[in-house]
Amino acid sequence: MPRRRKRFRGSTGKGYRTRIRLGPLLWMALIVVTYIGICRSPLTVTRRLKIEGALPSEHLRLAVAAQSISGVPSLQINPLNLESQVVANPAIRSADLLRSIFGTARLKIVYRTLVAKLATDPQVALSVDGMLFRTDSDTTKLPVLRLAPGTVQVSLGVVGTWDAMKISKLCHDVQRRWPQNELEVELLSDGHLCLNIDSGHVVLGSTFDLDQKLNIVVERLKRNPHELAEIKELVLTNPGRPTIVRKPGDRNL
């Protein structure tokens, strides 16, 4: 038979005695006290920070930013505070701070992938995710991006209304397809695009069907690697009907 709880009489009459189980409460109190102790313990103070992936030109700025966690117990550090300071540089895509209760921390930095440099200023670069910003990285081997006057204003990552994502993808694709050639992508004032491969000129037109247009260039150059040097330009505004514009005086059909 189930055991009945003992009844007792109090000042208000009949009732039941309720037993309080102290075990779980003591364990909870122990956990809270231990956590508070770790949070405040000088043994968990951050004494060493390892920075991974940073460019040499960033070391001083990052060292200054890292002072905000120096001497602070590990569990009292809010990683977002330091990470937000680090990614203030638009060249940095992400920053991840990992900390331990043993006084060490690791800051991992990932930079944006550069796909082009501005013709007017080689130290202003376009990233694969469509950001345009000033960089200290070596841009020597990047394709040149020539923008029509007034198309965009560069101000530490702030871009205009041009389709930066599609153009950055185009720059990335042409560099992947022709890594050994001198490449230039030109954005005209009407929004149309041109591609220069060495001395060859290709009119791509709008940003639509860019993959198809590049595939056409690849196939034509496979058949005749010198075609672009032999003609004035290859027009692919309508990729279904490629058009060749001959050089003046060239009577070859």
N, C-alpha and C positions, 0 to 999 in steps of 0.2 A: 504493500500500500504506500502511496506517496506520503512523504512526511509533511506534516502541517507546520506552518510557521507559528512560532510561539506568540501568543497573544499577551498583551499587557494592558493594564489599566493606567491611564494617565489622568491628568486633571480634566481633560476634555472628554473622557469616556473611553470607549473601547478603541483599539487600534492594533497595528502590527509592528513588530520590531524589525527594522531594516539594518542589516549588517553592511558596513562600508569596507570594501576590500582595499586595503592599503597598499598591496603589492604593486599594481599597475601605476598608482599615483606616485609611489616612490621611484619607480623606474622612469617615469616621465620627468619627475623633478631632477633626477640624476642626469638625464639627457640634456635638459635645459641648462643646468649648471655647467655641464661639460662644454656645451656649445658656447656659452657665454665666456667660459674660461679660455677656450681656444681663440675666440674672437679678440680677446683682450691680451692674450699672452704675448710677451715680447719674443718668445721662441718662434712665433709664426710671422714675425716682421719680415717683409720682403727685403732681402739683402743683395740679391743678384738677379739681374734681368738679362736674358739672352735675346738679342734681336736677330731675326732671320729674314733674309731676302732684301734688306735695305741697300740702296745705292750709297756709295761713299759720300755723295753730296748731301745726303739726308741725315748723316750720323749726328751732327750737332743739333739739329732741330729735334730729332727723336730723343736725344739725351736730355734736352731741356724738358720735353714733354714727360719723360719717364720719372722726373723728379717728383711728380705728383703722387707716385706710389711708393717712393723710397721711404722706408721706416714705418710703413703702414701695415698692420697685421693683415694677413692674406685674405681672411674672410670679410674684412671691412672694405676691401677694394671693389669698386664698381668698374668692371672692364669697359663698359660703354664710354665712360668718361675719357679714358686714355685712347680708346679706339677712335672716337670722334675727333680727337685732336690730330691723330695720325692721318686719317683720310681727308683732312682739310686740304691736303695736296691732291688736286684732281688726277694726278698721274697714278695715284694709288687706288686700286680697285677695292681692296679689302684689308682689314687689319684684325687679327684675332689674338687676344691676350689670354693665355692659360697660366693659372697660378696654382701653387701648392702650399700646404701648411708647413712645409719644411724650409720656407724662406727663399724659394726660387720662383721665377716666373719666366715665361717665354712669350715674346711678341713676334708673331708671324705676319709678314707683309707680302702682299701680292700686287704687282703693278699691272696696269692695263697693257694689253698687247697693242703695239703700234703698227699701223698699216700704211701710213703715208705721212709725208711732211709737206708743209706749205711751200709753194714756189717763192713766195715773198719773204718767208722767214723759216729756214730749215729747222729751227729749234721749236717751232710750233707744229705739233703732231696731231694726227687723227688716230683714235684708237678703234679697235675692232667693234666696240659697242657704241660708236658714234660720237664720242667725246673729242672735243678739240681743245688743246691746252698746250702751255709751254712746258718743255721737258728738258732735263739735263742729259737724257740718254743719247747715245750715238744714233743719228738718223741717216747716216751716209748711204746705206744700202736700201733705204725705203723708196717706194715710188713717189714721184712728185705729184702733189695735188694743186692744180691751178684753179683758183676761184674767180669768177667775174667780180669786178669792183662792186661793193655794196651787198654782195650775196650774204656775207656773214661777218659778224664782229666777234673777235676773239677776246675773251676776258676771263681767264682762269676757268675754262671749262664751259662757259656760256656760249651756246651756238644759236644761230638764227633759225629761219623757217625751212631751210633746205633739207632734203631727205638725207640726213647724215647717215642713217643706218644702212640704206641701200648703197650709198656711195662708199662707205667704209667696207662693206662686203665686196664691192667691185674692186677696190684697191687691194684687199686681201686676196681675192681670186686671181687677179692679174699677176701679183707677185708670186703666187704659188705656181701659176702656169708658165711664167717666163722669168724665173729667178735670176738668169744671167743677163737679161736685157735692161737697157735704160727705159724706164716706164714713166709715163706721165698721164694722169687723168685730169681732164679739163671740164669744168662745169661752166657752161655759157650762161649769159644773162637770161636767156629764154628757158633755162632749166634743162636743156639738152646736154648730152655728155659726148666727149670725144676721148679717144684713147690713142696715145702715141707710143709705138713700140720701136725703139731706136729712131730711125728716120721715117718709119711708116706711120700713116695717119688713118685712123678708123673712126668714122662717125657713127656713134652708137644710138644717138637720138634720146628718147625718153628713158626713164629708169625701168620700164617694163621689159620683161623677157631678156634680162641681161645675161642670164646663164646660157640661153639659146644663142645669143649673139656672140658670146665668147667662144662657144663650141664651134660656131661657124668659122671664126678666125683660126682656131686651132686646126680644123680640118683643112682649110685652104692653105695654111702654112705647111702642113704635112705634104700636100701635093706639090707646092712650090714655095720653098722657104724664103725666096727672094721677092715674092709677089708684092709685098708692101713697099719695098724699095723701088720697084719698077713702075709703080703707078702713083698718081697724085693722092688718091684716097679711096678707101673702101667704105661705101655707105650702107649701113645696116639699120636704118630707121624702120624699114620693113624687113624683118629677118627672113620672111618667106621669099623675098626677091632682092637679094644682094645686088648692089650696083657698083660698078667700077668707074671711077673718074680718072681718065688718062692725063698724063702730064702734057703741057702745051708742046705741040710739035710731034707728039708720039702718034703715029698713024697705024700702030698695031691694033688689030681688032681683038 
